[in-house]
Amino acid sequence: MADTVLYEVSDGLATITLNRPEAMNALNVATKVALRDAVRSAADDDAVRAVLLTAAGDRAFCVGQDLKEHIGLLASDRESGSGQTMSTVREHYNPIVKALAAAPKPVVAAVNGVAAGAGFGFALAADYRIVADTASFNTSFAGVALTADSGISWTLPRVIGPGRAMDLLLFPRSISAQEAFELGVVNRLVPAAELRAEAEKVARGLAEGPTVAYAALKESVAYGLSHSLEETLEKEDELQTRAGSSEDHAIAVQAFVNKEKPKYLGR
């Protein structure tokens, strides 16, 4: 895995860190490949019970596509006629977003600075966003004559509503952390100096929680967004049966009766 993305697993928590602070964690090809592989590893590893997605430095979470590399790739495409540059959506962005959103465990994004374009999309693909008060968000796409990718045309309208989403997509602008909080993009707003500690505290708490129930909650909410009430009720029945059969549910019930704090196993 390239050193542009750091990957560490400790006590059930996988920490994935974008590590190009000198480039505001822009996504060149090597970084996209490494991030895709790291997110997939975290999603598929049963020993990982929660994921923390963050970035190095204090200026940016991720400003999206590395345009300096991108312009060279576009020029190469024109010479060869291959059109390979935009395959990055299919090869990199889509797998990253799918792995984050569908991971059977909670994903926390700790947004430390600018989150633009795909960086904004990756943050929205997480289940919970903890954001520094100095951070900002920008859809960016229309500003470089592109349409939405990284799932943002699906996630953003669901988070803030289609009208507001179209406003931000048609007229890209920097949204402060406070405005993003008011719009509902941010789950928890914290002073920049406290971001890493707070994010790790939340993510480690989730890593110690009932993983089967968390996975079911993610699946239930995603299902309910695109299905009828009747279908969703049937899905809830299915998922509740699964959660109720878990070891963690038995542990939780016994701990409640004993007036103790449950110690979950994640299964």
Sine and cosine of phi, psi and omega as CSV:
sin_phi,cos_phi,sin_psi,cos_psi,sin_omega,cos_omega
0.00,0.00,0.73,-0.69,-0.04,-1.00
-0.89,0.46,0.49,-0.87,0.00,-1.00
-0.97,0.26,0.01,1.00,0.10,-0.99
-0.97,0.25,-0.21,0.98,0.11,-0.99
-0.71,-0.70,0.82,-0.57,0.02,-1.00
-0.98,-0.19,0.62,-0.78,-0.05,-1.00
-0.71,-0.70,0.81,-0.58,-0.03,-1.00
-0.60,-0.80,0.67,-0.74,0.07,-1.00
-0.88,-0.48,0.80,-0.60,0.00,-1.00
-0.56,-0.83,0.86,-0.52,0.06,-1.00
0.78,0.62,0.71,0.71,0.08,-1.00
0.99,0.10,-0.05,1.00,0.00,-1.00
-0.95,-0.32,0.84,-0.54,0.12,-0.99
-1.00,-0.08,0.85,-0.53,0.05,-1.00
-0.96,-0.28,0.87,-0.50,0.01,-1.00
-0.93,-0.37,0.85,-0.52,-0.09,-1.00
-0.85,-0.52,0.88,-0.47,0.16,-0.99
-0.92,0.39,0.78,-0.63,-0.22,-0.98
-0.77,-0.64,0.81,0.59,0.14,-0.99
-0.79,-0.61,0.85,0.53,-0.09,-1.00
-0.87,0.49,-0.50,0.87,-0.01,-1.00
-0.92,0.39,-0.36,0.93,0.02,-1.00
-0.92,-0.38,0.37,0.93,-0.03,-1.00
0.82,0.57,0.57,0.82,0.03,-1.00
0.82,0.57,0.59,0.81,0.09,-1.00
-0.91,0.41,0.44,-0.90,-0.14,-0.99
-0.99,-0.13,1.00,-0.08,0.19,-0.98
-1.00,0.07,0.07,-1.00,-0.10,-0.99
-0.87,0.50,-0.71,0.71,-0.02,-1.00
-0.87,0.50,-0.64,0.77,-0.01,-1.00
-0.93,0.36,-0.64,0.76,0.01,-1.00
-0.90,0.44,-0.67,0.74,0.03,-1.00
-0.90,0.45,-0.72,0.69,-0.02,-1.00
-0.91,0.42,-0.65,0.76,0.02,-1.00
-0.92,0.40,-0.69,0.72,0.04,-1.00
-0.84,0.54,-0.72,0.69,-0.04,-1.00
-0.92,0.38,-0.61,0.79,0.00,-1.00
-0.92,0.38,-0.71,0.71,-0.01,-1.00
-0.91,0.42,-0.67,0.75,0.05,-1.00
-0.89,0.46,-0.67,0.74,0.02,-1.00
-0.87,0.50,-0.71,0.71,0.00,-1.00
-0.91,0.42,-0.65,0.76,-0.02,-1.00
-0.92,0.39,-0.59,0.80,-0.11,-0.99
-1.00,0.00,-0.25,0.97,-0.09,-1.00
-0.99,0.11,0.91,-0.42,-0.01,-1.00
-0.91,0.42,-0.36,0.93,0.02,-1.00
-0.97,0.23,-0.28,0.96,0.04,-1.00
-1.00,-0.02,0.84,-0.55,-0.06,-1.00
-0.93,-0.37,-0.12,0.99,0.12,-0.99
-0.33,-0.94,0.38,-0.93,-0.04,-1.00
-0.79,-0.61,0.70,-0.71,0.10,-0.99
-0.90,-0.43,0.89,-0.46,0.03,-1.00
-0.97,-0.26,0.86,-0.51,-0.05,-1.00
-0.57,-0.82,-0.18,-0.98,-0.07,-1.00
-0.51,-0.86,0.47,-0.88,0.01,-1.00
-0.98,0.19,0.44,-0.90,0.02,-1.00
1.00,0.07,0.01,-1.00,-0.03,-1.00
-0.84,-0.54,0.07,1.00,-0.02,-1.00
-1.00,-0.06,-0.58,0.81,-0.14,-0.99
-0.55,-0.84,0.62,-0.78,0.23,-0.97
-0.98,0.21,-0.82,0.57,0.09,-1.00
-0.13,-0.99,0.81,-0.59,-0.03,-1.00
-1.00,-0.06,0.23,0.97,0.03,-1.00
1.00,0.07,-0.46,-0.89,-0.07,-1.00
-0.82,0.58,0.69,-0.73,0.11,-0.99
-0.97,0.26,0.98,-0.18,-0.10,-0.99
-0.94,0.33,-0.42,0.91,0.04,-1.00
-0.91,0.41,-0.67,0.74,0.07,-1.00
-0.95,0.31,-0.64,0.77,-0.09,-1.00
-0.86,0.51,-0.66,0.75,-0.05,-1.00
-0.91,0.42,-0.58,0.82,0.07,-1.00
-0.93,0.37,-0.63,0.77,0.02,-1.00
-0.92,0.39,-0.61,0.79,0.05,-1.00
-0.89,0.45,-0.66,0.75,0.02,-1.00
-0.89,0.46,-0.65,0.76,0.03,-1.00
-0.91,0.42,-0.62,0.79,0.05,-1.00
-0.87,0.49,-0.69,0.73,-0.02,-1.00
-0.89,0.45,-0.61,0.79,0.00,-1.00
-0.95,0.32,-0.64,0.76,-0.07,-1.00
-1.00,-0.03,-0.36,0.93,-0.07,-1.00
0.95,0.32,0.30,0.95,-0.09,-1.00
-0.98,0.20,-0.56,0.83,-0.03,-1.00
0.92,0.40,0.44,0.90,-0.09,-1.00
-0.98,0.20,-0.37,0.93,-0.13,-0.99
-0.85,0.53,-0.71,0.71,-0.07,-1.00
-0.98,0.20,-0.03,1.00,0.11,-0.99
-0.93,0.37,-0.13,0.99,0.03,-1.00
-0.87,0.50,-0.49,0.87,0.04,-1.00
-0.89,0.46,-0.75,0.67,-0.03,-1.00
-0.95,0.32,-0.65,0.76,-0.13,-0.99
-0.99,0.10,-0.48,0.88,-0.13,-0.99
-0.85,-0.53,-0.88,0.48,-0.12,-0.99
-0.88,0.47,-0.75,0.66,-0.04,-1.00
-0.87,0.49,-0.74,0.68,0.04,-1.00
-0.88,0.47,-0.58,0.81,0.02,-1.00
-0.90,0.44,-0.76,0.65,-0.04,-1.00
-0.91,0.42,-0.67,0.74,0.02,-1.00
-0.87,0.49,-0.68,0.73,-0.02,-1.00
-0.91,0.41,-0.65,0.76,0.04,-1.00
-0.91,0.41,-0.74,0.67,-0.10,-1.00
-0.95,0.31,-0.58,0.81,-0.09,-1.00
-0.99,-0.12,-0.06,1.00,0.00,-1.00
-0.82,0.57,0.75,-0.66,-0.02,-1.00
-0.98,0.19,0.73,0.69,-0.03,-1.00
-0.25,-0.97,0.41,-0.91,-0.03,-1.00
-0.94,0.35,0.61,-0.79,0.06,-1.00
-0.87,-0.49,0.83,-0.56,0.02,-1.00
-0.94,-0.33,0.77,-0.64,0.11,-0.99
-0.97,-0.23,0.81,-0.59,0.08,-1.00
-0.97,-0.25,0.97,-0.23,-0.12,-0.99
-1.00,-0.07,0.94,-0.34,-0.16,-0.99
-0.99,-0.14,-0.17,0.99,-0.05,-1.00
-0.25,-0.97,-0.60,-0.80,-0.03,-1.00
-0.91,0.42,0.77,-0.64,0.13,-0.99
-0.85,-0.52,0.96,-0.27,-0.10,-0.99
-0.78,-0.62,0.49,-0.87,0.03,-1.00
0.82,0.57,-0.81,-0.59,0.00,-1.00
-0.88,0.48,-0.49,0.87,0.07,-1.00
-0.88,0.48,-0.65,0.76,0.08,-1.00
-0.90,0.43,-0.68,0.73,0.00,-1.00
-0.88,0.47,-0.66,0.75,0.01,-1.00
-0.91,0.41,-0.64,0.77,0.03,-1.00
-0.89,0.46,-0.65,0.76,0.01,-1.00
-0.93,0.36,-0.44,0.90,0.01,-1.00
-0.96,0.27,-0.30,0.95,0.06,-1.00
-0.96,0.29,0.31,-0.95,-0.01,-1.00
-0.99,0.11,-0.41,0.91,-0.10,-1.00
-0.51,-0.86,0.75,-0.66,-0.06,-1.00
-0.89,-0.46,0.88,-0.48,0.11,-0.99
-0.96,-0.28,0.81,-0.58,-0.24,-0.97
-0.77,-0.64,0.70,-0.71,0.08,-1.00
-0.94,0.35,0.57,-0.82,-0.02,-1.00
-0.92,0.38,-0.16,0.99,0.04,-1.00
-0.99,-0.14,-0.01,1.00,-0.05,-1.00
-0.98,0.21,0.18,-0.98,0.08,-1.00
-0.45,-0.89,0.27,-0.96,-0.04,-1.00
-0.76,-0.65,0.52,-0.85,0.02,-1.00
-0.41,-0.91,0.77,-0.64,0.03,-1.00
-0.93,0.36,-0.63,0.78,0.17,-0.99
0.95,0.31,-0.52,0.85,-0.23,-0.97
-0.82,0.57,-0.80,0.60,-0.05,-1.00
-0.89,0.46,-0.41,0.91,0.01,-1.00
-0.92,0.39,-0.34,0.94,0.08,-1.00
-0.87,-0.50,0.47,0.88,0.09,-1.00
0.86,0.51,0.67,0.74,0.07,-1.00
-0.81,-0.59,0.30,-0.96,0.11,-0.99
-0.99,-0.11,0.04,-1.00,-0.07,-1.00
-0.94,0.33,0.55,-0.84,0.18,-0.98
-0.60,-0.80,-0.27,-0.96,-0.03,-1.00
0.80,0.60,0.50,0.87,0.10,-1.00
0.98,0.19,0.03,1.00,-0.18,-0.98
-0.93,0.36,-0.43,0.90,0.05,-1.00
-0.95,0.30,-0.28,0.96,0.06,-1.00
-0.99,-0.11,-0.72,0.70,-0.11,-0.99
-0.97,0.24,-0.72,0.69,-0.13,-0.99
-0.88,0.48,-0.73,0.68,0.04,-1.00
-0.88,0.48,-0.51,0.86,0.01,-1.00
-0.97,0.25,-0.44,0.90,0.00,-1.00
-1.00,0.09,-0.68,0.73,-0.12,-0.99
-0.86,-0.50,-0.04,1.00,-0.03,-1.00
0.99,-0.13,0.52,-0.86,-0.07,-1.00
-0.91,0.41,-0.58,0.81,-0.01,-1.00
-0.90,0.44,-0.76,0.65,0.01,-1.00
-0.92,0.39,-0.59,0.81,0.02,-1.00
-0.88,0.47,-0.70,0.71,0.02,-1.00
-0.90,0.44,-0.60,0.80,0.05,-1.00
-0.86,0.51,-0.73,0.68,-0.04,-1.00
-0.95,0.30,-0.47,0.88,0.02,-1.00
-0.98,0.19,-0.67,0.74,-0.01,-1.00
-0.96,0.27,-0.54,0.84,-0.06,-1.00
-0.80,-0.60,0.96,0.26,-0.06,-1.00
-0.85,0.53,0.71,-0.70,0.05,-1.00
-0.44,-0.90,0.30,-0.95,0.03,-1.00
-0.98,0.20,0.82,-0.57,0.02,-1.00
-0.97,-0.25,0.83,-0.55,0.01,-1.00
-0.91,0.41,0.32,-0.95,0.04,-1.00
-0.86,0.51,-0.61,0.79,0.00,-1.00
-0.91,0.41,-0.70,0.71,0.02,-1.00
-0.91,0.42,-0.64,0.77,0.03,-1.00
-0.89,0.46,-0.60,0.80,0.07,-1.00
-0.90,0.44,-0.69,0.72,-0.01,-1.00
-0.92,0.39,-0.52,0.85,0.03,-1.00
-0.97,0.24,-0.35,0.94,-0.03,-1.00
0.98,-0.20,0.07,1.00,0.04,-1.00
-0.94,0.35,-0.59,0.81,-0.07,-1.00
-0.99,-0.16,0.76,-0.65,0.08,-1.00
-1.00,0.08,-0.63,0.78,-0.03,-1.00
-0.60,-0.80,0.83,-0.56,-0.02,-1.00
-0.96,-0.27,0.80,-0.60,-0.08,-1.00
-0.71,-0.71,0.39,-0.92,0.12,-0.99
-0.85,0.52,0.61,-0.79,-0.08,-1.00
-0.81,0.59,-0.63,0.78,-0.04,-1.00
-0.92,0.40,-0.33,0.95,-0.05,-1.00
-0.97,-0.22,-0.02,1.00,-0.15,-0.99
-0.86,0.51,-0.82,0.58,-0.10,-0.99
-0.88,0.48,-0.69,0.72,-0.02,-1.00
-0.90,0.43,-0.68,0.73,-0.01,-1.00
-0.92,0.39,-0.67,0.74,-0.01,-1.00
-0.90,0.43,-0.67,0.74,0.02,-1.00
-0.91,0.42,-0.62,0.78,0.03,-1.00
-0.88,0.48,-0.74,0.68,0.00,-1.00
-0.90,0.43,-0.74,0.67,-0.06,-1.00
-0.91,0.41,-0.64,0.77,0.02,-1.00
-0.93,0.36,-0.57,0.82,0.08,-1.00
-0.88,0.47,-0.65,0.76,0.04,-1.00
-0.93,0.37,-0.59,0.81,0.02,-1.00
-0.91,0.42,-0.38,0.93,0.03,-1.00
-1.00,-0.09,0.03,1.00,-0.10,-0.99
-1.00,-0.03,-0.15,-0.99,-0.02,-1.00
-0.98,0.19,1.00,-0.02,-0.16,-0.99
-0.87,0.50,-0.64,0.77,-0.01,-1.00
-0.89,0.46,-0.68,0.73,0.03,-1.00
-0.91,0.42,-0.65,0.76,0.02,-1.00
-0.88,0.47,-0.69,0.72,0.02,-1.00
-0.88,0.48,-0.65,0.76,0.01,-1.00
-0.92,0.40,-0.62,0.78,0.04,-1.00
-0.88,0.47,-0.71,0.71,0.03,-1.00
-0.86,0.50,-0.72,0.69,-0.03,-1.00
-0.91,0.41,-0.64,0.77,-0.03,-1.00
-0.91,0.42,-0.73,0.69,-0.02,-1.00
-0.91,0.42,-0.70,0.72,0.01,-1.00
-0.88,0.47,-0.65,0.76,0.01,-1.00
-0.91,0.41,-0.70,0.71,-0.05,-1.00
-0.90,0.44,-0.43,0.90,0.00,-1.00
-0.92,0.38,-0.37,0.93,-0.08,-1.00
-0.78,-0.62,0.26,0.96,0.01,-1.00
-0.74,-0.68,0.26,-0.96,0.00,-1.00
-0.95,0.31,0.22,-0.97,0.06,-1.00
-0.86,0.51,-0.70,0.71,-0.02,-1.00
-0.87,0.49,-0.70,0.71,0.02,-1.00
-0.91,0.41,-0.61,0.79,0.00,-1.00
-0.93,0.37,-0.60,0.80,0.06,-1.00
-0.89,0.47,-0.63,0.77,0.04,-1.00
-0.92,0.40,-0.64,0.77,0.04,-1.00
-0.91,0.42,-0.65,0.76,0.04,-1.00
-0.87,0.49,-0.64,0.77,0.04,-1.00
-0.87,0.49,-0.72,0.69,0.00,-1.00
-0.88,0.47,-0.73,0.69,-0.06,-1.00
-0.95,0.30,-0.56,0.83,0.03,-1.00
-0.92,0.38,-0.57,0.82,0.07,-1.00
-0.89,0.46,-0.66,0.75,0.03,-1.00
-0.90,0.44,-0.75,0.66,-0.01,-1.00
-0.90,0.44,-0.64,0.77,-0.02,-1.00
-0.92,0.38,-0.33,0.94,0.02,-1.00
-1.00,-0.02,-0.03,1.00,-0.05,-1.00
-0.98,0.22,0.42,-0.91,0.09,-1.00
-0.89,0.46,-0.59,0.81,-0.03,-1.00
-0.89,0.45,-0.57,0.82,0.03,-1.00
-0.90,0.43,-0.69,0.73,0.03,-1.00
-0.89,0.46,-0.64,0.77,0.03,-1.00
-0.89,0.45,-0.69,0.72,-0.03,-1.00
-0.90,0.44,-0.68,0.73,-0.01,-1.00
-0.91,0.42,-0.70,0.72,0.00,-1.00
-0.90,0.43,-0.65,0.76,0.03,-1.00
-0.90,0.44,-0.63,0.78,0.04,-1.00
-0.88,0.47,-0.72,0.70,0.00,-1.00
-0.89,0.45,-0.62,0.79,-0.03,-1.00
-1.00,0.09,-0.03,1.00,-0.05,-1.00
0.84,0.55,0.72,0.69,0.02,-1.00
-0.86,-0.51,0.31,-0.95,0.11,-0.99
-0.99,0.16,0.80,-0.59,-0.02,-1.00
-0.93,0.37,0.57,-0.82,0.10,-1.00
-0.91,-0.41,0.99,-0.11,-0.12,-0.99
-0.97,0.25,0.48,-0.88,0.01,-1.00
-0.97,-0.22,-0.22,0.98,-0.02,-1.00
0.99,0.17,0.39,0.92,0.03,-1.00
-0.49,-0.87,0.00,0.00,0.00,0.00
